[in-house]
Amino acid sequence: MAILSMAQDSAPVKVTGEVAFPGKAAERKTAPPAAQLKRIFDEALAAHQAGDIETAVARYKEFLRLKPDFVAAWSNLGAVLVKAGRFAEAVPNYEKALALAPRNVPVRLNLALAHYKQAQYAEAVPELERVHGEQPENMQAVYLLADCYLRLGENGKVVGLLDPLEAKNPDDRTVSYLLGTALLRDGQTERGREIIERFMRYGDTAEIHMLIGASQLAAMDYEAALLTLKKAVELNPELPGVWSLYGQAEMENDHPGEAKKAFRRELAADPHDFDANVRLGALLRMENQLDEALPFIREALRLRPDSISARYQIASIYLAKGEPGKAVARLESVVRDAPEFLEGHVQLASAYYKVGRKEDGKRERALIMKLNAENRKRERERQAVQK
């Protein structure tokens, strides 16, 4: 889910007066004239501000060949590449600027943004954490860091980051919204409802319906969630993340066709939504549309390499495609990390038999029988309590 108030890259750095030179006489003799350097930098800056990307890039690079220790030029070269949408090219230039000036917070924030805009959330996090450490009042960094944590499934970190801020400033709607989302995803439904109640003072908004719908999904009240989230998409169909949640509600109500439409709608706006990718991929896999499912699951894995659900789905795709050898190690890691995940054991048993590991397959089948018995016992106990 994208944040509600997106941070912007900083403007290019201007330099007035002469460009400073090293102090040693030998270095001054071999250095280009200051007037020449200033002319090249000014040409680069003018092209940058005019939106003439190629000229700006060429002039900044020319300047840096002559004076490679100039932080502003590396930073501005990164910024103009970002302006052109060339985020991967921007990253090493920001990194070179930071190698020269490690405490330069605006450059570090721009480096984080270049990662963020490539959906490299894990790479953005350490940069944003350093910015937050240097400037804890920088809300641009706070919003981005919280959103990165959410996208990586680190809900507890979102709560730790935003709890103190929400207590100090309950009128910050972005903080409240992100915190409420994290609490609900983390299973802290009571505290999440407190945020929802405070959020309701803003009126009948799509955001409040989205939060309530997420709460209903967490409580497994799927019919109510579907109605609530339908209202959210009616109020604001462009709200980031709303179609992903609506798709989950349709999926839980056994409407796979509508769920797929909702997930595709989300991914059209945000191709890097983890839930939409993994759930759409799962639905396509279950319909045996394996080649179409695979890129969605791969994107989900790129976003969250440790995700049990994404690892299970890609292993199941390989198994269905007749490649059990690729599935075995992945499924072994899944059941190792989630030993009570019944479907993982079922698929692993099948994979073992297909690669000729009969004894391992028998062991998995025994585990499946044990897990089934335990699940039946828990269900009987649950029904007894309800009576």
Secondary structure as UniProt FT lines:
FT   HELIX           25..30
FT   HELIX           34..50
FT   HELIX           53..66
FT   TURN            68..69
FT   HELIX           71..83
FT   TURN            84..85
FT   HELIX           87..100
FT   TURN            102..103
FT   HELIX           105..116
FT   TURN            117..119
FT   HELIX           121..134
FT   TURN            136..137
FT   HELIX           139..151
FT   TURN            152..153
FT   HELIX           155..168
FT   TURN            170..171
FT   HELIX           173..185
FT   TURN            186..187
FT   HELIX           189..199
FT   HELIX           200..202
FT   HELIX           206..218
FT   TURN            219..220
FT   HELIX           222..235
FT   TURN            237..238
FT   TURN            240..241
FT   HELIX           242..252
FT   TURN            253..254
FT   HELIX           256..269
FT   TURN            271..272
FT   HELIX           274..286
FT   TURN            287..288
FT   HELIX           290..303
FT   TURN            305..306
FT   HELIX           308..320
FT   TURN            321..322
FT   HELIX           324..337
FT   TURN            339..340
FT   HELIX           342..354
FT   TURN            355..356
FT   HELIX           358..386
//
